[in-house]
Amino acid sequence: MMTDDQRRAFADLIKDAERRFESGFNDYFKELKEDLTPKLEAKSRAKVMMENVRSLKGKLAESLNGLRRLGYNVDDGMIAIDYDTHEDVRRELEEVKRSAIEERNKSIAKFRKAIFDVWSAQDVEQAKRIAAEVMQ
C-alpha cells in the first residue's frame, strides 16, 4: 500500500518533469518564431521592392537587383513572382505555431494525467511505472 507521502513524492517528480518540459518547449517555441519571422519580413521587403519597380522608373535597376538578391527571377523588366507569398509565409508560421502548441498541450495533459494516476496508484511499483512513462 502506498502512503500519501510516497504519492506526493511521485507527483513532485512528475511536476518537475513537466516544468523541465515546459521550459524546453518555451525555448523551442521562441527559436521557432525567431527562425520563421525573418522569412516573413523578407517577403514583406520584397513586396515593397516590387512597388518601387512599378512606381519609380528611375530606380528600376536598383530595385530589380534587390529582387534578384532575394532570389526572384527578373528578366527584361518582367518580374516572376507570386503576389500572395507574404500571406503564404504568414499562414505557414501560424500553422507551425498551432501545431507546436497542440503538441505541447498533449504533453501537458499527459503529465497531469500521470499525477492523477500516481495519486490513484495502489503501490510504489505502479507509481514508479507511471512516473517512468512520462519522464522518458
N, C-alpha and C positions, 0 to 999 in steps of 0.2 A: 504494500500500500504506500502511496506517495504522500508526503506531507505538503502542507501549503508552502513551506519554505523551499522545498525542492521544486515545486511547481513555479514559484516565484523566480528561482534561480534560472530555470529553463526559459521562462518568459523574458527575463532580463537578457539572457544570451540572444534570444531571437530579436528583441528590441535593438540590441547593439548591432546585430547583423543588418537589421532594417535601416538603422542610421548610417551604417557604412555604405549600404546600397544607395540610399538617398543621396549621400554626399558624392558618390561616384557618378550617379545619374546626373546630378546638378552640374558636375564638371563636364560630363559628356554632352549635355544639352547646351551648355554655354559654348563649347567647342563647335557643336553642330551649327549653331546660329552664326558664330564667327566665321565658319567656313563657307556658309551659303550666302551671307549678307554681301560680300564683295561681288558675287555673281549678279545679284540683283542690282547693285549700284553700277556695275559695268554696263548692264543692259540699259539702265536709265541714262548713263552718259552717252551711249550710242544713239539713243533717241534724240537727245539734244543736238548731237553732231549731225544727224540726218536733217533736222530742221534748219540748221545753219547752211547745209548744202543747198537746200531749196530756196532760202531767202537771201543769201549773200553770195552773189556770183563772184565777187572779188576774192572771197575766201574759199572758193570751191576746192582748189588743190589742197590746201591745208586740211580742210575737213575730210576730204577723200582719203588723204594719208592717215588721218586719225582713225577712220573706219577700217582701213587696211590693217593697221596695228592691232585693232580689236578682233581681227580675223574675218571681216566681211569681204566679199568679193566685189570689187569696184572696177568696171571696165568701160572706158569711153563715156564716163559720166553717168553710167547706169549703175544703180546700186541694187544688188541682190540681197534682200533682207526680209525677214518676217516681222511685220509691224507688231505682232502680238507677243513677241518674245519676252517682253517685260512682265506681262501677266503670266506667261508660262512659268517663268522662274519663281514668281511670287506664289503661284499655285503649288509648284514643286516644294518650295520652302514650307508652306502651310501643311502640305501632305506629310512631309518628313517629320515636322514638329508634331502633328497629330498622331502619327504612328509611334513616335518615341514616347509620347505621353500615354498612349494606350498600353504600351509595353510596361511602362513604369507603374501604371495603375494595377495591372495584372500582378506584378511583382509585389506591390504593397499589399494587395488583397491576400496573396499567398502568405506573407509574413503575419498578417493579422489573424488569418485562419489558424496558422501554426500556434500562435499564442493561445487562442481559444482551445485548440486541441490539447496543448500542454496542460492547461488548467483542467481539462476533462480526462487526462490520462490516468490510468489505474495504477501504473507502476513506473519506476525510473527507466526501465528499458524502453518502454513505449515512448516516454518523453524524450529519451535520447534519440530514438529513430525520427521522431517528429522534428526535433531541433536539427538533426543532421541533414534532413531533406531540404530544409530552407537555407542552410548555411553553406551549401555546395557552391 
